[in-house]
Amino acid sequence: ADFHNSYEAPQSFILNGIPGLEAVHIWISLPLCTMYIISLVGNLGLVYLIYYEESLHRPMYFFLAMLSLIDLFTCTTTVPNALFIFWFKLKEINFTACLVQMFFVHGFTGVESGVLMLMALDRYVAICYPLRYATILTNPVIAKAGLATFLRGVLLMIPFPFLVKRLPFCRSNVISHTYCDHMSVVKLSCASIKINVIYGLMVALLIGVFDICCISVSYTMILRAVVSLSSADARQKAFSTCTAHISAIIITYVPAFFTFFTHRFGGHTIPPSLHIIVANLYLLLPPTLNPIVYGMKTKQIRDSIIKFFHGEKGSR
């Protein structure tokens, strides 16, 4: 108790941006800002298009709208803060605000992983049970699945701020990052962070590993179903409906796993600047690229965009 009272939590932290690259912060901010604007326009446009065009009122596109909204919230939680650091040197963040940002960053990324899993299950039902697709994935089922995914992400992330708040901080209050990441913050503590690390690994198993297993099983079943089709055109059409989603999975999980493992096992071998750049891309790359990928790879979305710009309201 005396130890904890001697080293209370700091009033604020200093987010130091990307250490070693301070001289080029302004240049780094340019692609960061450009990607953020593209993500705002792309995801807002995609959500509005799905709402506007009745032909897109199907489970696949409802899940895509969920993904777009989560992507918007995720990048908005971190990118403006990073731009303030790069442009105006506004590096200080209140301790409570840091915990709130940490909760939202990890919460939204957890929900995003769940939505990608739901989209894989949607493709599995669409390809393996096409005649029952509309009866299995009804609007109430979609709403319940979305709510369950949201609650799972939020409830599992609630303990993180409290686990950090209980720690004593007697070292520097400078965080070598552009946002408050859980591991970046707890490494400043002068007490054991074993509980934080264990809980972080447990959450990674319950969300990341579980979702990837579900996605892998779904696509294994999809592959078996597609290979059994006798028509080459049917196989091509089935595969084409999955390419955009597979691209979204790769865009999301590759930088996510790089960030996760380097924080825990590559601290002395991976340059901190590279780790922080990838951590920012992990939050910004999916929101930037997902609308572009789905716009290019999904015929129904391309057709709806053309109809929209030609003023063909059709069903509305």
C-alpha angles and dihedrals in degrees: 000000000000090000093052092046091051093055109038123177114281120254090237145355130230114230103209099193114219110346115225093020099070091120092061099038090113091054092047089052093060098067089036092056092043092052091047092053091048090050092050094048095040098047096040089048092049094049091048092047091053090050093044100046114064092198087068093056092110132115094257092057094041088058089046090053089052090051092050093050092049090048090052093051093044097054093039089056092061116014100067089050091051091049091052088053093049098041107032104018089239095157103150120100126180115247093240092045088052091054091047091051090048091052094050095044094052094036095054093045089051091051091047090056090052093050090052088053091051090051090053090051089049091055090047092055093042094053103032098037105024095155092053096040096104093046095047099044101045122162093260090051091050091049093049093046091049092048092048091050091049093048092048092053094045099043094048091051097048094084093056097077091045092049089053095044092058092057123098116232117207100149131074117314091216114116114200094218142079094242140021105275116180098239094041090057100043092050087069091063121102093211131076113289094190093117091051092050093047093048090047090054091047091053090047089055095045094048114018101033094038092050093046090050091052091047091049093049091047093052092044089057091044091052091051091049094047095047090053092058112108097209120077090208091054091050091049092049092048092050093046092058089060102044096084092049093047089051090051090051092052093045091051106038103039097063090035093059092042090055094044097050098040090054091055107028109013103051094120099037104042116069110245091230092057092047093052093046091052090045089056092046088050088063099035106035098068094049090049100044105031096074090046093048094047091044091053099038102039115074095196091056092047091050092047091051090052091048091048094053091045089054094243103150091174104168097025 
